[in-house]
């Protein structure tokens, strides 16, 4: 075999070896890039680390680093003061409580919350001015006698009277509605029934705006 013939056979062999090497290098996969998740940092964020809210109100807090809220578990140090549902804090009573959360094994920071019960202002009742007063009353009185009641009220005001015995309201003559004079005075006279039993009874005098209950005795 001549030298030229050998050269002719060597060059194709080298080319084949180069192709094989290239194919094998392409077949080998590159190292995969491993992406690691950032470590979970669970943090409760409210406006202030120590806040004060009124009872019966609610606040929302943010949990940083949470991807699945269904896995969050939050606790209150005193369930009578603070109740936590999801990521919402409900103030229940006056006092201080701490809240913290756990997510995927990671515990959050602790937040202190002061709950202040709202101040309830009780209405101040204005003193009621009594405009009806008794001037005189025939009491005690015997059954079958005439009784007279004199009162002083507001001027030119209509007043009604009701007399109550054990048998019920009296229907005696003289117990009609009357209008006071310019001095506010008005009087009624009626007969106590002869069959009225001795005892303690009462009279009610009233206008459109007020009333007065007056005790009287039949002996």
Backbone as CSV, one residue per row, in Angstrom:
resi,resn,N_x,N_y,N_z,CA_x,CA_y,CA_z,C_x,C_y,C_z
1,UNK,0.865,-1.189,0.000,0.000,0.000,0.000,0.896,1.232,0.000
2,UNK,0.565,2.147,-0.824,1.407,3.335,-0.975,1.099,4.334,0.117
3,UNK,1.997,5.307,0.274,1.834,6.347,1.291,0.606,7.186,1.026
4,UNK,0.358,7.477,-0.198,-0.818,8.298,-0.543,-2.107,7.573,-0.216
5,UNK,-2.063,6.259,-0.400,-3.279,5.474,-0.075,-3.528,5.482,1.426
6,UNK,-2.468,5.377,2.250,-2.626,5.419,3.713,-3.214,6.752,4.172
7,UNK,-2.693,7.826,3.572,-3.226,9.142,3.957,-4.714,9.251,3.620
8,UNK,-5.064,8.682,2.519,-6.465,8.745,2.086,-7.378,8.024,3.080
9,UNK,-6.904,6.968,3.707,-7.704,6.205,4.667,-7.697,6.849,6.063
10,UNK,-6.646,7.535,6.455,-6.528,8.121,7.803,-7.457,9.316,7.982
11,UNK,-7.532,10.168,6.959,-8.359,11.391,7.098,-9.831,11.087,7.360
12,UNK,-10.452,10.162,6.636,-11.860,9.836,6.967,-12.002,9.273,8.369
13,UNK,-11.019,8.516,8.854,-11.097,7.932,10.195,-11.083,9.021,11.262
14,UNK,-10.206,10.000,11.048,-10.142,11.128,12.003,-11.460,11.881,12.025
15,UNK,-12.059,12.071,10.858,-13.335,12.790,10.765,-14.440,12.048,11.502
16,UNK,-14.445,10.735,11.359,-15.464,9.922,12.044,-15.296,10.011,13.547
17,UNK,-14.027,9.968,14.023,-13.784,10.070,15.465,-14.238,11.425,16.024
18,UNK,-14.020,12.468,15.256,-14.437,13.802,15.694,-15.960,13.895,15.795
19,UNK,-16.643,13.300,14.830,-18.108,13.318,14.862,-18.649,12.550,16.060
20,UNK,-18.024,11.396,16.345,-18.466,10.592,17.491,-18.275,11.353,18.797
21,UNK,-17.133,12.033,18.923,-16.850,12.798,20.137,-17.837,13.945,20.311
22,UNK,-18.165,14.585,19.192,-19.119,15.696,19.255,-20.497,15.237,19.676
23,UNK,-20.910,14.091,19.157,-22.237,13.576,19.517,-22.306,13.191,20.987
24,UNK,-21.227,12.578,21.465,-21.233,12.161,22.868,-21.257,13.357,23.803
25,UNK,-20.574,14.439,23.411,-20.581,15.637,24.262,-21.946,16.300,24.257
26,UNK,-22.662,16.257,23.116,-24.007,16.836,23.067,-24.991,16.027,23.886
27,UNK,-24.742,14.731,23.977,-25.678,13.854,24.689,-25.614,14.040,26.190
28,UNK,-24.477,14.539,26.695,-24.341,14.727,28.134,-25.097,15.978,28.570
29,UNK,-26.065,15.853,29.492,-26.849,17.021,29.913,-26.022,17.955,30.780
30,UNK,-26.350,19.251,30.664,-25.714,20.240,31.537,-26.226,20.054,32.956
31,UNK,-25.416,20.474,33.908,-25.856,20.435,35.296,-27.076,21.338,35.466
32,UNK,-28.172,20.821,36.121,-29.374,21.615,36.318,-29.142,22.647,37.423
33,UNK,-29.696,23.831,37.209,-29.580,24.895,38.202,-30.624,24.673,39.292
34,UNK,-30.215,24.498,40.522,-31.118,24.225,41.636,-31.526,25.547,42.269
35,UNK,-32.855,25.811,42.225,-33.385,27.048,42.791,-34.024,26.724,44.132
36,UNK,-33.502,27.289,45.147,-34.029,27.039,46.477,-34.982,28.160,46.870
37,UNK,-36.092,27.767,47.528,-37.023,28.768,48.025,-36.368,29.563,49.145
38,UNK,-36.740,30.834,49.171,-36.247,31.659,50.270,-36.794,31.117,51.580
39,UNK,-36.019,31.154,52.632,-36.522,30.668,53.921,-37.736,31.481,54.361
40,UNK,-38.728,30.796,54.939,-39.946,31.470,55.370,-39.650,32.325,56.593
41,UNK,-40.012,33.587,56.497,-39.888,34.487,57.646,-41.290,34.968,57.980
42,UNK,-41.881,34.399,59.006,-43.252,34.719,59.378,-43.238,35.893,60.338
43,UNK,-43.900,36.951,59.941,-43.898,38.145,60.778,-45.276,38.791,60.759
44,UNK,-45.773,39.048,61.973,-47.031,39.774,62.104,-46.724,41.260,62.036
45,UNK,-47.393,41.941,61.141,-47.152,43.376,61.000,-48.452,44.134,61.240
46,UNK,-48.448,44.925,62.314,-49.558,45.819,62.616,-48.958,47.217,62.682
47,UNK,-49.788,48.223,62.804,-49.284,49.592,62.791,-48.258,49.832,63.888
48,UNK,-48.471,49.191,65.008,-47.573,49.404,66.135,-47.427,48.087,66.879
49,UNK,-46.255,47.859,67.454,-46.037,46.622,68.200,-46.889,46.564,69.461
50,UNK,-47.328,47.700,69.929,-48.220,47.721,71.080,-49.335,48.694,70.766
51,UNK,-50.490,48.166,70.434,-51.579,49.033,70.021,-52.733,48.907,70.991
52,UNK,-53.614,49.880,70.948,-54.782,49.873,71.816,-56.017,50.044,70.951
53,UNK,-56.959,49.151,71.114,-58.209,49.251,70.380,-59.355,49.090,71.354
54,UNK,-60.529,49.536,70.936,-61.696,49.394,71.781,-62.254,47.991,71.669
55,UNK,-62.846,47.530,72.758,-63.507,46.228,72.717,-64.652,46.280,71.718
56,UNK,-65.009,45.114,71.202,-66.071,44.952,70.208,-65.673,45.500,68.847
57,UNK,-64.377,45.759,68.629,-63.915,46.158,67.309,-62.969,45.084,66.794
58,UNK,-62.559,45.231,65.545,-61.674,44.238,64.963,-60.589,44.927,64.141
59,UNK,-59.422,44.285,64.045,-58.341,44.795,63.218,-57.793,43.647,62.390
60,UNK,-57.217,44.000,61.268,-56.632,43.003,60.370,-55.122,43.155,60.424
61,UNK,-54.395,42.013,60.488,-52.941,42.107,60.449,-52.411,41.296,59.274
62,UNK,-51.228,41.684,58.808,-50.594,41.024,57.672,-49.546,40.037,58.164
63,UNK,-49.480,38.887,57.501,-48.477,37.879,57.810,-47.519,37.790,56.634
64,UNK,-46.331,38.312,56.821,-45.337,38.313,55.756,-44.697,36.933,55.631
65,UNK,-44.527,36.469,54.402,-43.876,35.196,54.153,-44.837,34.030,54.084
66,UNK,-46.136,34.301,54.042,-47.136,33.233,54.006,-47.634,33.039,52.583
67,UNK,-47.599,31.794,52.114,-48.097,31.479,50.778,-49.435,30.756,50.828
68,UNK,-49.691,30.028,51.883,-50.937,29.280,52.018,-51.557,29.619,53.368
69,UNK,-52.535,30.533,53.354,-53.104,31.011,54.609,-53.842,29.919,55.375
70,UNK,-54.236,28.859,54.688,-54.956,27.785,55.375,-54.070,27.050,56.377
71,UNK,-52.748,27.223,56.258,-51.818,26.546,57.158,-51.427,27.410,58.357
72,UNK,-51.975,28.611,58.421,-51.632,29.508,59.523,-52.412,29.116,60.772
73,UNK,-51.740,29.108,61.895,-52.395,28.879,63.176,-51.975,29.993,64.122
74,UNK,-52.939,30.830,64.493,-52.648,31.956,65.377,-53.299,31.718,66.736
75,UNK,-52.627,32.188,67.773,-53.112,31.986,69.129,-53.081,33.294,69.905
76,UNK,-53.989,33.389,70.870,-54.044,34.525,71.778,-53.715,34.036,73.179
77,UNK,-52.987,34.851,73.921,-52.632,34.452,75.286,-53.826,34.505,76.229
78,UNK,-54.881,35.215,75.832,-56.087,35.287,76.654,-57.294,35.376,75.728
79,UNK,-57.997,34.268,75.579,-59.128,34.218,74.649,-60.319,35.041,75.120
80,UNK,-60.321,35.458,76.396,-61.404,36.296,76.882,-61.205,37.756,76.491
81,UNK,-59.981,38.102,76.127,-59.673,39.476,75.751,-59.563,39.617,74.243
82,UNK,-58.883,38.660,73.606,-58.661,38.718,72.157,-59.040,37.383,71.529
83,UNK,-59.785,37.459,70.453,-60.127,36.279,69.667,-59.561,36.473,68.269
84,UNK,-58.926,35.419,67.724,-58.306,35.517,66.404,-58.984,34.532,65.466
85,UNK,-59.456,35.043,64.348,-60.033,34.208,63.294,-59.289,34.526,62.007
86,UNK,-58.539,33.547,61.500,-57.719,33.818,60.318,-56.652,34.822,60.664
87,UNK,-56.684,35.957,59.996,-55.729,37.023,60.283,-56.446,38.264,60.793
88,UNK,-57.569,38.059,61.481,-58.334,39.164,62.041,-58.402,39.024,63.553
89,UNK,-58.116,40.121,64.247,-58.140,40.149,65.703,-59.439,40.810,66.158
90,UNK,-60.144,40.142,67.053,-61.380,40.682,67.601,-61.172,41.006,69.077
91,UNK,-61.413,42.263,69.439,-61.333,42.642,70.841,-62.610,42.252,71.562
92,UNK,-62.478,41.515,72.657,-63.652,41.021,73.381,-63.850,41.711,74.721
93,UNK,-62.768,41.933,75.443,-62.891,42.541,76.764,-61.689,43.400,77.067
94,UNK,-61.765,44.102,78.162,-60.697,45.018,78.526,-59.503,44.254,79.088
95,UNK,-58.295,44.625,78.643,-57.087,43.972,79.142,-56.013,43.891,78.080
96,UNK,-54.971,43.100,78.370,-53.829,42.965,77.477,-53.655,41.502,77.093
97,UNK,-53.342,41.259,75.819,-53.116,39.891,75.347,-52.024,39.900,74.290
98,UNK,-51.312,38.794,74.192,-50.278,38.623,73.170,-50.786,37.688,72.084
99,UNK,-50.417,37.971,70.843,-50.788,37.088,69.744,-49.524,36.676,68.986
100,UNK,-49.498,35.429,68.557,-48.425,34.954,67.695,-48.982,33.859,66.796
101,UNK,-48.259,33.569,65.724,-48.733,32.614,64.730,-47.629,31.612,64.386
102,UNK,-48.048,30.456,63.901,-47.129,29.421,63.431,-47.530,29.034,62.012
103,UNK,-46.534,28.982,61.136,-46.792,28.609,59.745,-45.677,27.693,59.253
104,UNK,-46.059,26.498,58.880,-45.097,25.544,58.317,-43.910,25.337,59.259
105,UNK,-44.199,25.277,60.558,-43.159,25.046,61.549,-42.390,26.278,61.964
106,UNK,-42.688,27.423,61.360,-41.975,28.661,61.679,-42.869,29.513,62.571
107,UNK,-42.309,29.977,63.688,-43.079,30.785,64.628,-42.842,32.264,64.370
108,UNK,-43.905,33.041,64.458,-43.809,34.476,64.192,-43.326,35.227,65.422
109,UNK,-43.161,36.520,65.242,-42.914,37.400,66.374,-44.187,37.503,67.209
110,UNK,-44.061,38.020,68.417,-45.210,38.189,69.304,-45.615,39.652,69.336
111,UNK,-46.907,39.895,69.189,-47.427,41.258,69.206,-48.330,41.426,70.419
112,UNK,-48.118,42.503,71.148,-48.917,42.797,72.334,-50.036,43.759,71.967
113,UNK,-51.245,43.425,72.389,-52.402,44.261,72.075,-53.126,44.614,73.367
114,UNK,-53.393,45.890,73.541,-54.165,46.359,74.686,-55.594,46.635,74.234
115,UNK,-56.540,46.003,74.885,-57.942,46.210,74.562,-58.555,47.090,75.644
116,UNK,-59.172,48.159,75.219,-59.773,49.098,76.161,-61.274,49.092,75.964
117,UNK,-61.995,48.745,77.013,-63.455,48.728,76.923,-63.953,50.148,76.691
118,UNK,-64.920,50.313,75.792,-65.425,51.657,75.527,-66.121,52.244,76.745
119,UNK,-65.962,53.529,76.914,-66.610,54.210,78.027,-68.062,54.474,77.654
120,UNK,-68.943,53.911,78.438,-70.370,54.087,78.176,-70.888,55.200,79.074
121,UNK,-71.327,56.240,78.436,-71.859,57.362,79.200,-73.335,57.109,79.492
122,UNK,-73.634,56.995,80.761,-75.018,56.783,81.147,-75.775,58.105,81.059
123,UNK,-76.975,58.034,80.503,-77.744,59.277,80.362,-78.074,59.881,81.719
124,UNK,-77.935,61.172,81.785,-78.250,61.887,83.019,-79.718,62.278,82.978
125,UNK,-80.443,61.772,83.935,-81.867,62.083,83.981,-82.077,63.462,84.593
126,UNK,-82.782,64.265,83.834,-83.095,65.588,84.337,-84.137,65.462,85.451
127,UNK,-83.941,66.182,86.529,-84.946,66.124,87.599,-86.300,66.615,87.098
128,UNK,-87.321,65.835,87.416,-88.665,66.189,86.974,-89.281,67.157,87.977
129,UNK,-89.670,68.280,87.469,-90.288,69.279,88.334,-91.761,68.928,88.521
130,UNK,-92.145,68.746,89.765,-93.535,68.419,90.064,-94.331,69.714,90.203
131,UNK,-95.310,69.843,89.316,-96.108,71.065,89.307,-97.426,70.917,90.059
132,UNK,-97.744,69.681,90.472,-98.989,69.455,91.209,-98.660,69.248,92.686
133,UNK,-99.285,69.992,93.540,-99.097,69.830,94.989,-100.454,69.919,95.685
134,UNK,-100.551,69.226,96.818,-101.808,69.201,97.575,-101.866,70.396,98.522
135,UNK,-102.966,71.124,98.445,-103.188,72.213,99.398,-103.901,71.667,100.629
136,UNK,-104.973,70.898,100.391,-105.712,70.304,101.514,-106.518,69.106,101.026
137,UNK,-106.818,68.180,101.962,-107.611,66.989,101.663,-108.343,66.557,102.926
138,UNK,-109.613,66.249,102.778,-110.388,65.733,103.903,-110.011,64.273,104.115
139,UNK,-109.122,64.027,105.064,-108.657,62.673,105.352,-107.986,62.675,106.725
140,UNK,-108.320,61.696,107.594,-109.291,60.616,107.343,-110.723,61.148,107.299
141,UNK,-111.620,60.356,106.691,-113.006,60.760,106.502,-113.912,59.577,106.788
142,UNK,-115.117,59.883,107.299,-116.091,58.837,107.576,-116.859,58.494,106.311
143,UNK,-117.234,57.253,106.177,-118.078,56.843,105.058,-119.398,57.596,105.111
144,UNK,-119.897,58.049,103.958,-121.134,58.821,103.883,-120.910,60.309,103.979
145,UNK,-119.652,60.775,104.190,-119.352,62.204,104.308,-118.819,62.746,102.989
146,UNK,-118.823,64.085,102.886,-118.277,64.751,101.707,-116.782,65.002,101.897
147,UNK,-116.001,64.682,100.876,-114.549,64.905,100.900,-114.201,66.008,99.915
148,UNK,-113.212,66.789,100.273,-112.763,67.872,99.391,-111.247,67.789,99.221
149,UNK,-110.816,67.926,97.981,-109.379,67.960,97.666,-109.077,69.259,96.950
150,UNK,-108.087,69.976,97.463,-107.625,71.197,96.800,-106.162,71.017,96.405
151,UNK,-105.848,71.371,95.171,-104.469,71.265,94.689,-104.038,72.571,94.045
152,UNK,-102.720,72.669,93.847,-102.185,73.775,93.064,-101.344,73.190,91.948
153,UNK,-101.668,73.600,90.722,-100.918,73.135,89.567,-100.495,74.305,88.708
154,UNK,-100.426,74.081,87.434,-100.083,75.152,86.509,-101.315,75.994,86.210
155,UNK,-101.131,77.271,85.953,-102.284,78.128,85.653,-102.995,77.694,84.371
156,UNK,-104.320,77.837,84.405,-105.159,77.606,83.219,-104.870,76.256,82.553
157,UNK,-104.797,75.228,83.382,-104.497,73.874,82.899,-105.623,72.933,83.297
158,UNK,-106.006,72.055,82.369,-107.078,71.105,82.668,-106.532,69.925,83.465
159,UNK,-107.237,69.601,84.565,-106.853,68.477,85.422,-108.026,67.514,85.552
160,UNK,-107.669,66.234,85.679,-108.667,65.182,85.895,-108.415,64.541,87.247
161,UNK,-109.452,63.919,87.815,-109.332,63.265,89.111,-109.995,61.890,89.060
162,UNK,-109.368,60.919,89.703,-109.939,59.578,89.847,-109.745,59.151,91.293
163,UNK,-110.825,58.655,91.908,-110.778,58.191,93.292,-110.969,56.676,93.276
164,UNK,-110.064,55.961,93.925,-110.093,54.495,93.885,-110.342,53.922,95.277
165,UNK,-111.393,53.049,95.349,-111.692,52.297,96.562,-111.389,50.828,96.299
166,UNK,-111.658,49.992,97.293,-111.417,48.556,97.114,-112.321,47.966,96.043
167,UNK,-113.472,48.597,95.823,-114.414,48.110,94.815,-114.097,48.615,93.413
168,UNK,-113.148,49.565,93.313,-112.793,50.108,92.010,-112.866,51.619,91.993
169,UNK,-112.936,52.194,90.791,-112.951,53.647,90.642,-114.329,54.207,90.989
170,UNK,-114.329,55.304,91.739,-115.574,55.938,92.159,-116.253,56.632,90.983
171,UNK,-117.586,56.575,90.995,-118.384,57.267,89.982,-119.212,58.374,90.617
172,UNK,-118.759,58.858,91.760,-119.508,59.885,92.490,-119.565,61.183,91.701
173,UNK,-120.616,61.946,91.941,-120.778,63.247,91.302,-119.730,64.216,91.849
174,UNK,-119.241,65.107,90.995,-118.268,66.113,91.412,-116.842,65.786,91.007
175,UNK,-116.631,64.601,90.389,-115.267,64.194,90.012,-115.007,64.418,88.518
176,UNK,-115.540,65.505,88.003,-115.353,65.810,86.587,-114.040,66.572,86.361
177,UNK,-113.626,66.661,85.097,-112.419,67.426,84.750,-112.655,68.902,85.042
178,UNK,-111.579,69.555,85.517,-111.671,70.986,85.808,-110.409,71.692,85.336
179,UNK,-110.563,73.005,85.073,-109.432,73.823,84.642,-109.030,74.758,85.772
180,UNK,-107.739,74.775,86.064,-107.240,75.624,87.151,-107.368,77.088,86.777
181,UNK,-107.398,77.925,87.812,-107.470,79.350,87.572,-106.101,79.930,87.248
182,UNK,-106.029,81.227,87.199,-104.764,81.890,86.886,-103.718,81.665,87.969
183,UNK,-104.186,81.301,89.175,-103.259,81.001,90.273,-102.878,79.522,90.311
184,UNK,-103.445,78.710,89.397,-103.121,77.288,89.327,-103.929,76.425,90.268
185,UNK,-104.861,77.017,91.034,-105.607,76.254,92.029,-106.880,75.659,91.433
186,UNK,-107.219,74.459,91.935,-108.454,73.790,91.532,-108.869,72.856,92.662
187,UNK,-110.186,72.629,92.833,-110.669,71.768,93.919,-111.832,70.905,93.439
188,UNK,-112.018,69.765,94.147,-113.135,68.851,93.879,-113.780,68.470,95.210
189,UNK,-115.082,68.311,95.178,-115.817,67.823,96.343,-116.733,66.693,95.895
190,UNK,-116.722,65.575,96.614,-117.546,64.409,96.291,-117.943,63.700,97.577
191,UNK,-118.924,62.840,97.461,-119.418,62.116,98.627,-118.840,60.712,98.646
192,UNK,-118.290,60.360,99.793,-117.785,59.000,99.984,-118.985,58.108,100.293
193,UNK,-119.139,57.032,99.564,-120.295,56.160,99.740,-120.432,55.648,101.154
194,UNK,-121.688,55.530,101.600,-121.947,55.103,102.975,-121.533,53.657,103.213
195,UNK,-121.414,52.880,102.157,-121.031,51.477,102.302,-119.524,51.251,102.084
196,UNK,-118.797,52.348,101.933,-117.349,52.217,101.725,-116.692,51.666,102.986
197,UNK,-115.922,50.611,102.817,-115.261,49.985,103.960,-114.103,50.847,104.441
198,UNK,-113.861,50.869,105.735,-112.688,51.591,106.242,-111.405,51.001,105.640
199,UNK,-110.465,51.880,105.371,-109.209,51.399,104.808,-108.409,52.512,104.149
200,UNK,-107.288,52.117,103.581,-106.407,53.064,102.897,-106.693,53.014,101.399
201,UNK,-106.956,54.180,100.811,-107.271,54.267,99.384,-106.395,55.348,98.751
202,UNK,-106.647,55.637,97.482,-105.818,56.681,96.859,-106.604,57.451,95.801
203,UNK,-106.111,58.646,95.560,-106.678,59.550,94.557,-105.586,59.841,93.541
204,UNK,-105.963,59.911,92.278,-104.996,60.267,91.238,-105.465,61.531,90.533
205,UNK,-104.596,62.533,90.523,-104.857,63.784,89.812,-103.840,63.888,88.688
206,UNK,-104.311,64.222,87.497,-103.371,64.238,86.366,-103.791,65.248,85.308
207,UNK,-102.766,65.723,84.608,-102.969,66.597,83.448,-102.433,65.861,82.233
208,UNK,-102.279,66.576,81.131,-101.752,65.936,79.923,-100.278,65.585,80.071
209,UNK,-99.565,66.251,81.002,-98.115,66.079,81.099,-97.640,65.385,82.372
210,UNK,-98.422,65.370,83.423,-97.954,64.787,84.677,-99.130,64.315,85.520
211,UNK,-98.775,63.576,86.571,-99.818,63.067,87.463,-99.288,63.017,88.890
212,UNK,-100.209,62.909,89.838,-99.852,62.822,91.246,-100.814,61.855,91.932
213,UNK,-100.251,60.890,92.682,-101.064,59.943,93.443,-101.096,60.394,94.902
214,UNK,-102.317,60.497,95.438,-102.499,61.034,96.785,-103.208,59.983,97.639
215,UNK,-102.605,59.526,98.740,-103.285,58.559,99.618,-104.337,59.252,100.489
216,UNK,-105.416,58.537,100.794,-106.388,59.058,101.762,-107.035,57.889,102.500
217,UNK,-107.610,58.196,103.651,-108.103,57.154,104.553,-109.592,57.330,104.829
218,UNK,-110.303,56.214,104.765,-111.707,56.169,105.188,-111.749,55.408,106.509
219,UNK,-112.364,56.035,107.532,-112.395,55.394,108.857,-113.804,54.922,109.209
